[in-house]
Amino acid sequence: MSCIFFLCQRCNEPLKLLQKVSAMHGQPLDHASPSTEMPVSGEPQARPSCRPHPDKGGKPKESTSCCIFTLLGETMSLRTLNTIQDTVIKIYEILSGQKDVDHPLCVDCTDNLLRELDAQLAHTESDTQTYRSFLERELLVSEEEEEALQVRLRAELSCLEQEEAELVQELEDIHHHHARVASELEAAQAERKELHQQEQQHWVEYSALKMKQMELMDQLGSVENQLEYSLRQLRLLKETSVFNTTFTISDEGPLGIINNFRLGCLPSIQVGWDEINTAWGQAALLLFSLSKKAGLQFQRYQLVPYGDHSYLKSLTGDGALLLLFSDGSQSVVVNNKFDCGMKAFLDCLEQFVKETEKEEGCLCLPYRIHGKEGMLEDTWGSGECYSIRIHLNTEEEWTRAVKFMLTNLKLILEWASFKYCQN
């Protein structure tokens, strides 16, 4: 049989049963607590402690004593039909008020309860003594004193009623004030909600503007970078000589070369007429560009650069075309168009040199130009003159003449680059 534990109804501490109760439940004897302790089990099943319960032999054993309180917590092995009926009858008696239930307490809780009851008893006796003294004094008061006391009490009651009315009016004012404050609070909350919505809208607009600002800053940075690159390219272009970049003249060796096209022909160095015509076209383009940059209008001839078919147009007479290209078949003809074209080109070059010498006076060329005769004089060397025509001339002298012309063009090109490309 399992042990049954009883707890105090106030502190839930386990109770120490009396010797006869312990013997009744088959538990070993322990130090007995006073008879004020009431055993209660923590088990959920209820039964009267005075009822017999079966032992190991299956026969009921009568208890030598009967407890006056209800025991709760019979073990599951002891649940029989009799115990269940006894429990139901006991609960019915308790609920119908036919039987009082004592609540078991431990020693400490019983002592505390007794002290509390003693204190309540002392307080009650004090109140009784006070009431008795007031009653005795009331019997000793005369009718005049009682009337005066009633008058004084009525006056105090009237003052208290007036004070109560004032307090009621003040309470009503407070209620009105509270209602007004509540309405103001509601209005303030509505305004706060509206301001919160406006703030949210403001942040949305701010974010959109911030994004747009960032995009514009990116565009501005890109434009500034492009501007800086363009200014750098502009400075580079200003520092770059257009003439030196476009035209390259080399006078080293027996032949003059312009833009990698040879101008001239020697028995030991054969040059095709296509290359010679192209070289004359480059020279015509150079002289035409220099005249436009200097604002010079040629007299007697109009220079027309046209690649390997460039020519000059006479401004006097019938306006004949003077060619700067040939296929070599006109070399035996006196005053052929190719010789006339080279002579006219030399005349235009002489006009340009004279015009620049009038303005600057510092353009000194190593080879003097005689445009009307079509000759170039070596003033810095032997002093001989060389004809630029092919008729009645040798290849060596003609090649030297066109080389002298390209040398003068090279010096004029450097002068023009310094004058017009340093701004």
C-alpha positions as CSV (number, residue, x, y, z in Angstrom):
1,M,0.0,0.0,0.0
2,S,1.4,3.4,-1.0
3,C,1.9,6.1,1.6
4,I,-0.7,8.9,2.0
5,F,0.5,12.5,2.5
6,F,-1.5,15.2,4.2
7,L,-0.8,18.9,3.7
8,C,-1.6,22.1,5.7
9,Q,-4.3,24.2,4.1
10,R,-2.4,27.4,4.7
11,C,1.3,26.8,4.1
12,N,1.0,23.5,2.1
13,E,3.6,21.8,4.4
14,P,3.2,18.1,5.1
15,L,1.5,17.3,8.4
16,K,2.8,14.9,11.0
17,L,-0.1,12.5,11.9
18,L,-1.0,11.3,15.4
19,Q,0.2,7.9,16.4
20,K,-3.3,6.4,16.1
21,V,-3.9,7.8,12.6
22,S,-0.5,6.6,11.4
23,A,-1.2,3.1,12.8
24,M,-4.6,3.2,11.1
25,H,-3.1,3.7,7.7
26,G,-0.3,1.2,8.2
27,Q,2.5,3.9,8.4
28,P,5.4,3.8,10.9
29,L,5.1,5.9,14.0
30,D,6.6,9.4,13.9
31,H,6.8,12.2,16.4
32,A,3.1,13.1,17.1
33,S,2.0,16.6,16.5
34,P,-0.7,18.2,18.7
35,S,-4.3,17.3,18.2
36,T,-4.9,20.6,16.4
37,E,-3.3,19.3,13.3
38,M,-5.7,18.1,10.6
39,P,-4.3,15.6,8.1
40,V,-5.1,16.2,4.4
41,S,-3.7,14.3,1.5
42,G,-2.6,15.9,-1.8
43,E,-4.4,13.1,-3.7
44,P,-7.5,14.2,-5.7
45,Q,-9.8,11.4,-4.4
46,A,-11.9,12.2,-1.2
47,R,-13.0,9.9,1.5
48,P,-13.9,10.1,5.2
49,S,-11.1,9.2,7.6
50,C,-13.5,7.4,9.9
51,R,-14.6,4.8,7.3
52,P,-12.9,1.4,7.3
53,H,-10.7,0.4,4.4
54,P,-9.6,-3.1,3.4
55,D,-6.2,-4.4,4.4
56,K,-4.0,-7.0,2.7
57,G,-6.2,-9.8,3.7
58,G,-9.2,-8.3,2.0
59,K,-11.2,-8.0,5.3
60,P,-12.3,-4.6,6.5
61,K,-10.6,-3.4,9.6
62,E,-12.5,-1.1,12.0
63,S,-10.7,2.0,13.1
64,T,-10.3,2.5,16.8
65,S,-10.9,6.3,16.4
66,C,-12.8,8.5,14.1
67,C,-11.4,11.8,12.7
68,I,-13.8,14.8,12.5
69,F,-12.5,16.1,9.2
70,T,-12.5,14.8,5.6
71,L,-9.4,13.1,4.2
72,L,-8.6,13.7,0.6
73,G,-6.3,11.5,-1.4
74,E,-7.0,7.8,-1.3
75,T,-4.6,5.7,-3.3
76,M,-5.9,4.2,-6.6
77,S,-5.4,0.7,-5.3
78,L,-8.0,1.3,-2.5
79,R,-10.8,2.6,-4.8
80,T,-13.7,0.3,-4.3
81,L,-17.5,0.7,-4.7
82,N,-17.9,1.2,-0.9
83,T,-15.2,3.9,-0.8
84,I,-16.7,5.7,-3.8
85,Q,-20.2,5.6,-2.2
86,D,-18.9,6.9,1.1
87,T,-17.1,9.7,-0.7
88,V,-20.2,10.7,-2.6
89,I,-22.3,10.6,0.6
90,K,-19.7,12.7,2.5
91,I,-19.5,15.3,-0.3
92,Y,-23.3,15.5,-0.4
93,E,-23.5,16.1,3.4
94,I,-20.8,18.8,3.1
95,L,-22.6,20.6,0.2
96,S,-26.0,20.3,1.9
97,G,-24.7,21.8,5.1
98,Q,-25.5,18.8,7.2
99,K,-21.9,18.4,8.3
100,D,-19.2,21.0,9.1
101,V,-15.7,20.6,7.6
102,D,-12.7,21.3,9.7
103,H,-9.7,22.5,7.8
104,P,-6.5,20.8,9.1
105,L,-3.6,23.2,10.0
106,C,0.0,22.6,11.1
107,V,1.3,23.7,14.5
108,D,2.8,27.0,13.3
109,C,-0.3,28.0,11.3
110,T,-2.5,27.1,14.3
111,D,-0.3,29.3,16.5
112,N,-0.5,32.2,14.0
113,L,-4.3,31.7,13.7
114,L,-4.6,31.8,17.5
115,R,-2.6,35.0,17.8
116,E,-4.7,36.6,15.1
117,L,-7.8,35.6,16.9
118,D,-6.5,37.0,20.2
119,A,-5.6,40.3,18.5
120,Q,-9.1,40.5,17.0
121,L,-10.6,39.7,20.3
122,A,-8.6,42.4,22.1
123,H,-9.5,44.9,19.4
124,T,-13.2,44.0,19.7
125,E,-13.1,44.3,23.5
126,S,-11.5,47.8,23.1
127,D,-14.2,48.9,20.7
128,T,-16.9,47.6,23.1
129,Q,-15.3,49.5,26.0
130,T,-15.3,52.7,23.9
131,Y,-18.9,52.3,22.9
132,R,-19.8,51.7,26.5
133,S,-18.0,54.9,27.6
134,F,-19.8,56.9,24.9
135,L,-23.1,55.5,25.9
136,E,-22.5,56.3,29.6
137,R,-21.5,59.9,28.7
138,E,-24.6,60.3,26.5
139,L,-26.7,59.3,29.4
140,L,-25.0,62.0,31.6
141,V,-25.6,64.9,29.0
142,S,-28.6,67.3,29.7
143,E,-31.2,68.3,27.2
144,E,-29.8,71.9,26.8
145,E,-26.3,70.5,26.1
146,E,-27.9,68.0,23.6
147,E,-29.8,70.8,21.8
148,A,-26.6,72.9,21.7
149,L,-24.7,69.9,20.3
150,Q,-27.4,69.3,17.7
151,V,-27.3,73.0,16.7
152,R,-23.6,72.8,16.4
153,L,-23.8,69.5,14.4
154,R,-26.5,71.0,12.1
155,A,-24.2,74.0,11.5
156,E,-21.3,71.7,10.7
157,L,-23.6,69.6,8.5
158,S,-24.7,72.7,6.6
159,C,-21.1,73.7,6.1
160,L,-20.3,70.3,5.0
161,E,-23.2,70.3,2.6
162,Q,-22.1,73.6,1.2
163,E,-18.6,72.3,0.8
164,E,-20.0,69.2,-0.8
165,A,-22.0,71.4,-3.3
166,E,-18.8,73.4,-4.1
167,L,-16.9,70.2,-4.5
168,V,-19.7,68.8,-6.8
169,Q,-19.6,72.0,-8.9
170,E,-15.8,71.8,-9.0
171,L,-16.1,68.1,-10.0
172,E,-18.5,69.2,-12.8
173,D,-16.0,71.9,-13.9
174,I,-13.3,69.3,-13.9
175,H,-15.4,67.0,-16.0
176,H,-16.1,69.8,-18.5
177,H,-12.4,70.7,-18.5
178,H,-11.6,67.0,-19.0
179,A,-14.1,66.8,-21.9
180,R,-12.6,69.9,-23.5
181,V,-9.1,68.6,-23.0
182,A,-10.2,65.2,-24.5
183,S,-11.6,67.0,-27.5
184,E,-8.4,69.1,-27.9
185,L,-6.4,65.9,-27.5
186,E,-8.4,64.2,-30.2
187,A,-7.9,67.3,-32.5
188,A,-4.2,67.3,-31.7
189,Q,-4.0,63.5,-32.5
190,A,-5.8,64.1,-35.8
191,E,-3.5,67.0,-36.6
192,R,-0.5,64.8,-35.6
193,K,-1.8,62.1,-37.9
194,E,-2.1,64.6,-40.7
195,L,1.3,66.0,-40.0
196,H,2.7,62.4,-40.0
197,Q,1.1,61.8,-43.4
198,Q,2.6,65.1,-44.6
199,E,6.0,64.1,-43.3
200,Q,5.8,60.8,-45.1
201,Q,4.8,62.5,-48.3
202,H,7.6,65.0,-47.7
203,W,10.1,62.2,-47.3
204,V,8.8,60.5,-50.5
205,E,9.2,63.8,-52.4
206,Y,12.6,64.4,-50.8
207,S,13.8,60.9,-51.9
208,A,12.6,61.5,-55.4
209,L,14.3,64.9,-55.5
210,K,17.4,63.4,-54.0
211,M,17.5,60.7,-56.7
212,K,17.0,63.4,-59.4
213,Q,19.7,65.5,-57.9
214,M,22.1,62.5,-57.9
215,E,21.2,61.8,-61.6
216,L,21.8,65.5,-62.4
217,M,25.1,65.4,-60.5
218,D,26.1,62.3,-62.5
219,Q,25.2,64.1,-65.7
220,L,27.0,67.2,-64.6
221,G,30.1,65.2,-63.8
222,S,29.9,63.5,-67.2
223,V,29.5,66.9,-68.9
224,E,32.4,68.3,-67.0
225,N,34.6,65.4,-67.9
226,Q,33.6,65.8,-71.6
227,L,34.3,69.5,-71.3
228,E,37.7,68.9,-69.8
229,Y,38.5,66.4,-72.5
230,S,37.3,68.8,-75.2
231,L,39.4,71.6,-73.7
232,R,42.4,69.4,-73.5
233,Q,41.9,68.3,-77.1
234,L,41.4,72.0,-78.1
235,R,44.7,73.0,-76.4
236,L,46.3,70.1,-78.2
237,L,44.9,71.2,-81.5
238,K,45.9,74.8,-80.9
239,E,49.4,73.6,-80.2
240,T,49.4,71.4,-83.2
241,S,50.5,72.9,-86.5
242,V,48.0,72.1,-89.2
243,F,50.5,72.7,-92.0
244,N,53.2,70.6,-90.4
245,T,50.7,67.8,-89.7
246,T,49.2,67.9,-93.2
247,F,52.3,68.5,-95.3
248,T,55.7,66.9,-94.9
249,I,58.6,68.1,-97.2
250,S,61.9,66.4,-97.4
251,D,64.8,67.8,-99.5
252,E,67.4,65.3,-98.6
253,G,69.0,63.3,-101.4
254,P,68.8,64.1,-105.0
255,L,65.0,64.3,-105.2
256,G,62.5,66.5,-103.4
257,I,59.7,64.7,-101.6
258,I,56.3,66.0,-100.5
259,N,54.0,63.8,-98.4
260,N,56.0,60.7,-99.5
261,F,55.6,61.6,-103.2
262,R,58.8,62.2,-105.2
263,L,59.0,65.2,-107.5
264,G,61.7,64.8,-110.1
265,C,63.4,62.2,-112.2
266,L,67.0,61.1,-112.8
267,P,68.6,58.6,-115.1
268,S,69.6,56.5,-112.1
269,I,66.2,57.0,-110.3
270,Q,63.2,56.5,-112.4
271,V,59.9,58.0,-111.0
272,G,56.6,57.4,-112.6
273,W,54.4,60.3,-113.9
274,D,51.6,59.3,-111.7
275,E,53.8,60.0,-108.6
276,I,55.1,63.2,-110.1
277,N,51.6,64.4,-110.9
278,T,50.5,63.6,-107.3
279,A,53.5,65.5,-105.9
280,W,52.5,68.5,-108.0
281,G,49.0,68.2,-106.7
282,Q,50.2,68.3,-103.0
283,A,52.4,71.3,-103.8
284,A,49.4,73.1,-105.3
285,L,47.3,72.3,-102.3
286,L,50.0,73.6,-100.0
287,L,50.4,76.9,-101.8
288,F,46.6,77.3,-102.1
289,S,46.1,76.8,-98.4
290,L,48.9,79.2,-97.5
291,S,47.4,81.9,-99.8
292,K,43.9,81.5,-98.2
293,K,45.5,81.6,-94.7
294,A,47.4,84.8,-95.6
295,G,44.4,86.3,-97.4
296,L,46.3,86.6,-100.7
297,Q,44.6,86.8,-104.0
298,F,46.9,85.8,-106.8
299,Q,47.3,87.9,-109.9
300,R,47.3,86.6,-113.5
301,Y,46.5,83.0,-112.4
302,Q,44.0,81.1,-110.3
303,L,45.4,78.0,-108.6
304,V,43.1,75.0,-108.7
305,P,44.3,72.0,-106.6
306,Y,42.7,68.9,-107.9
307,G,44.9,66.0,-106.8
308,D,47.0,64.4,-109.5
309,H,45.1,66.6,-112.1
310,S,45.7,70.0,-110.6
311,Y,45.9,73.0,-112.9
312,L,46.1,76.8,-113.0
313,K,43.6,79.0,-114.8
314,S,44.9,82.1,-116.6
315,L,43.1,85.3,-115.5
316,T,44.2,87.2,-118.6
317,G,43.6,86.6,-122.3
318,D,41.4,83.6,-123.2
319,G,41.5,82.0,-119.7
320,A,43.6,79.0,-120.8
321,L,44.1,76.1,-118.4
322,L,47.7,75.5,-117.5
323,L,48.3,71.9,-116.4
324,L,50.3,70.6,-113.4
325,F,50.2,67.0,-114.6
326,S,51.6,65.2,-117.7
327,D,52.2,61.8,-119.1
328,G,55.6,62.7,-120.6
329,S,54.4,63.0,-124.2
330,Q,54.5,66.9,-124.3
331,S,58.2,67.3,-123.5
332,V,59.2,67.9,-127.1
333,V,56.6,70.6,-127.6
334,V,57.7,74.2,-127.2
335,N,55.7,76.0,-124.5
336,N,53.6,73.0,-123.8
337,K,50.8,73.3,-121.1
338,F,52.8,71.4,-118.5
339,D,55.8,73.7,-118.8
340,C,53.5,76.7,-118.7
341,G,51.7,75.3,-115.7
342,M,54.9,74.9,-113.7
343,K,56.1,78.3,-114.8
344,A,52.7,79.8,-113.6
345,F,53.0,77.9,-110.3
346,L,56.4,79.4,-109.8
347,D,55.0,82.9,-110.5
348,C,52.3,82.4,-107.8
349,L,54.9,81.2,-105.4
350,E,56.9,84.4,-106.1
351,Q,53.8,86.5,-105.5
352,F,53.3,84.9,-102.1
353,V,57.0,85.4,-101.1
354,K,56.9,89.0,-102.0
355,E,53.6,89.6,-100.1
356,T,55.0,88.0,-96.9
357,E,58.2,90.0,-97.2
358,K,56.2,93.2,-97.3
359,E,54.5,92.4,-94.0
360,E,57.2,90.7,-92.1
361,G,60.5,91.3,-93.9
362,C,62.0,88.2,-92.2
363,L,61.3,85.5,-94.7
364,C,64.7,84.7,-96.3
365,L,64.8,81.9,-98.9
366,P,67.9,80.2,-100.1
367,Y,66.7,80.1,-103.7
368,R,65.6,83.3,-105.4
369,I,62.5,82.8,-107.6
370,H,62.2,84.3,-111.1
371,G,58.6,83.6,-112.0
372,K,58.5,85.2,-115.4
373,E,61.6,83.3,-116.6
374,G,60.6,80.1,-114.7
375,M,64.0,80.0,-113.1
376,L,65.4,79.4,-109.5
377,E,68.7,81.0,-108.6
378,D,71.0,79.3,-106.0
379,T,72.0,82.5,-104.2
380,W,73.5,80.7,-101.2
381,G,75.6,78.4,-103.3
382,S,77.0,78.6,-106.8
383,G,74.7,81.4,-107.9
384,E,73.5,79.4,-111.0
385,C,70.0,79.4,-112.2
386,Y,68.0,76.3,-113.0
387,S,64.9,76.2,-115.2
388,I,61.7,74.5,-114.0
389,R,60.6,73.7,-117.6
390,I,61.2,70.3,-119.2
391,H,61.6,71.5,-122.8
392,L,65.2,72.0,-123.8
393,N,66.3,71.0,-120.3
394,T,68.0,68.0,-118.7
395,E,66.5,65.7,-116.2
396,E,69.2,66.6,-113.6
397,E,68.6,70.4,-113.9
398,W,64.8,70.1,-113.9
399,T,65.0,67.8,-110.9
400,R,67.3,70.3,-109.1
401,A,64.9,73.2,-109.9
402,V,61.8,71.4,-108.5
403,K,63.9,70.4,-105.4
404,F,64.9,74.0,-104.9
405,M,61.2,74.9,-105.2
406,L,60.2,72.3,-102.5
407,T,63.0,73.6,-100.3
408,N,61.6,77.1,-100.4
409,L,58.1,75.6,-99.8
410,K,59.5,73.8,-96.7
411,L,60.9,77.0,-95.3
412,I,57.6,78.9,-96.1
413,L,55.7,76.0,-94.4
414,E,57.8,76.4,-91.2
415,W,57.2,80.1,-91.2
416,A,53.5,79.8,-91.7
417,S,53.3,77.2,-88.9
418,F,55.0,79.6,-86.5
419,K,52.9,82.5,-87.6
420,Y,49.4,81.1,-87.9
421,C,49.4,78.1,-85.6
422,Q,50.8,79.5,-82.3
423,N,47.5,81.4,-81.3
